[in-house]
Amino acid sequence: MATVLFLNAQGPSWWEKQGGVWRLLPGPASDPVWVVTDLTEETLVEITVPRIFGNDRNLFVQRQLATRFPESPFRTALKFAPSGSLMNRLAPPKQILMAIEPANRLTAAMESVQTPVVGVWSVSVLLAQMGQAKSLPGTLLIVLGQAASTRIVFLKDHIPVLTRLVAGSNSASEQALEVVRTVRHLENTRVIERGSDRLAVLLLGTRQGLAAVLSRDRIDAVEPPSPRWADSEGGWRDALFDRVCKSPAGQLAPLALRSSYLTQQVRKAAGLAMGVSVLAAVVVASGSVVSIVGDRGLRAGLNTTSTQLAVQIEQLDGSLASFGASPELLRKVLALDTDEIESAPELNSHLVALSRAIASVPNARVRSLEWQLIGPQAIPCPRDPGTVAAAAPPAETAAEPARKVELKLSMTFGAELGPRLLLQQSTQLSDQIKAIPGATVLLDSSRALRDGGIGSANVGQADTLRQFAWCLVLPGTLKSETKPVVPQ
């Protein structure tokens, strides 16, 4: 039997389809379970994808998923019917990412599930898929009301753009307030034009009279594609559960969580294949079915297929030639992208770590910042006047010299600081910079200030007005391996 675990604001509930009707169960069942979530952690993100194809595009999207949702295994890239020009259909410039982050509540709920898990789907994605019916407009608000929460999903050109989960409302006016608030947010973020045509809204399980209240704000209710969605209070639930039991696109669970169910399916397929093999062996062993005429017919069929494949290969070569670029040139371009562009160190992670180090020091202000790549044999951080050299950089390994980043930093501190506070804050900044993983500080102005002595005539109010310089070397790390650095 089909069994669904529904996780929403009221907690987990188990449902089973008995006699064509979904019924609430008192506890978990023993059958494989489809998991449906309706949580506040459901997140939609739109990204821009360069014009790349095939496996390169998949790898790019997977890196984006790992970067944007690093703490949740429940994530996927949504697939919808492409539109526009031929190139936009082959390689859409936009991609919608979906994740449940943080996944603490979902992970805790899944630990109590003892039966095989078919997969995890979010209500946001299921509503978006239902909202793609041809009878519904491309720009559409979907409002799903429950006892403890209200889910709002907005689709533009049949693509989900925003999803919200708000607390349940006791009246139609309260629900309408949240819907109008969502529309105002879309107008402020320029997703839709302010004062444009009237918006369409699909209401499921909402309060009586909500359509009339929304009509005053230029939002008109539309009829659902299927009458069963609005036949009863739980009609939308039956439609969602029927859809999820067909295992649609948008599955979020990682492979490790579904391994038990997939193993069962492989065993069934193996048993079926074994039965077919035994039947085929019996047929072959009989000797009366296979004949010389049959062999000749099979050979003729293979020759015909081979000829057709040769013609298709020639047509494919002609299509490739029409692009004006040879396959060898394409391979060189991809190799250049991998070896030079993708392997370049990422500026973002270095600036994030440096900004956190500077933010921890009061009165520290950046006057200038230089970030540049240097070769493996280049000498980093030439000596500047008024600075003291720190420890020498570690020697490069002979196996494969890595690309390095030289970062020069010019700082000023408040003019009102005395020599002691100036020394303390410059030393604190040096300690924070040295705490960046992999950083090697070669020029350090705090050492020059400290060696001059607090009571020296060379250290006084004038020191607070001049610039203090630091120069450090950072490792060049691949983009796919970079993570935000937090100095201690």
HUQUISUL-V551674 format. One line per field, one symbol per residue. ss: DSSP state (h for helix, s for strand, l for the rest). A space follows every 10 residues. Layout:
# HUQUISUL-V551674
ss->???
This chain:
# HUQUISUL-V551674
ss->llssssssll ssssssssll ssssslllll llssssslll lsssssssll lllhhhhhhh hhhhhhhhll llllssslll lllllhhhhh lllsssssss lllhhhhhhh hlllllssss sshhhhhhhh llllllllls ssssslllss ssssssllss ssssssslll lhhhhhhhhh hhhhhhhhll llllllllss sssslllllh hhhhhlllss sllllllhhh hlllhhhhhh hhhhllllll llllhhhhhh hhhhhhhhhh hhhhhhhhhh hhhhhhllll lhhhhhhhhh hhhhhhhhhh hhhhhhhhhh hhllllhhhh hhhhhhhhhh hlllllhhhh hhhhhhhhhl llllssssss ssssllllll lllllllssl llllllllll lllsssssss ssllllllhh hhhhhhhhhh hhhhllllls sssshhhhhh hhllllllll hhhhlllsss ssssslllhh hlllllll
